[in-house]
Amino acid sequence: MLDRFPVTRRWPPQHPDRIQLYSLNTPNGVKVSILLEETGLPYEAHLVDLSRGDQRSPEFLSLNPNARIPAILDPHGPGGQPLAVFESGAILLYLAEKAGCLLPADPARRWETMQWLLYQAAGIGPIFGQVGWFHKFDGRAIEDPRPRARYVGESRRVLAVLEQRMAERAWLMGDEYTIADIAMLGPVRNLVTYYGARELVGFDDFPHVEAWLQRWLARPAVARGLAVPSR
């Protein structure tokens, strides 16, 4: 069933009856691996090595023309037909619906959850990524301090929004852990670990966000998902 998808020629499935995950354990990649571990949906992970340019191979581009991880191939999609999905937010929504968990059934709470999911995709992810670029990567060579200062300021602004939200909640939706938490916390963790920007953005000024991050890291499924796929 899956052999008509070119991606399976470069990454042959050992378990073609399982969800095929094409990823790397970056902040976007671990969103999906953590969700899969949380739900128990059977899957097989394939390493897409960005340093080798795997994401630009014709086989991967046939799955995601935007050349970004993660992407999935579900052999048991709607109507029993295989379905390919890219964009981490879309994958989270698809898999949460498939598993019947991590997304509230109540319509009002469901839309509230999706608001925070999109807040991550449109704000947290891009802003923190720019901070990382200016603080750790090529942007360090730019002498003009204004671009970095802009993204540092924006990072503090979006963290303040999260701090207010988490002041009296265990998770973004109160007591209910959802895909919004899974989407948001990977980039937050990356900001203060891989990017090393804790002091730069004044992360310690946001204790409720820090507590939320630690609750997330304590979940066994999160620990497993952060290591998928194995490098």
C-alpha angles and dihedrals in degrees: 000000000000098000092088089068111086092213090071091063092063095036106029112201118239089192107033092176091066132077107273113223120197108191154111125231096259121130090272095041096052092054089075099038090051092049090050090050092047094051100039092228108160112250144160119220125216122193114235103196108210092188089063093045094246089149090064095051116117090242094056093041088056086063099038117014089192090068095228133126141266113054132153139204114206113197089197103050129147112326090011092287125128114264129195118206131183133180113068095240092052091047092051091052093046096048095043089054091046092051095040094229144085090046119079117246093213106093096223094050090043092058091044089055091050090052090061092043090056091043087062094046095048101033122011096042100047095038095049089045090057091049089053092049094051095040103040111013139038094323090073088077092061108101096197104092095200100085093052092043090053093055093042088054092047090049091055090048095053091043089054089055089053092045091056092046093050097044093102102014137085091208136010090268095042113251092356117092109212145168088274090068092045091052096045105043099058093063091043091054091046092053093060099033116032095024092040091216100136095114094035093061096031092242093174088068087073107062095163090056090049091051090048090051092051092049088053095048090052092063111104092219090055092053090051095044094050089064096051125138098028111233 
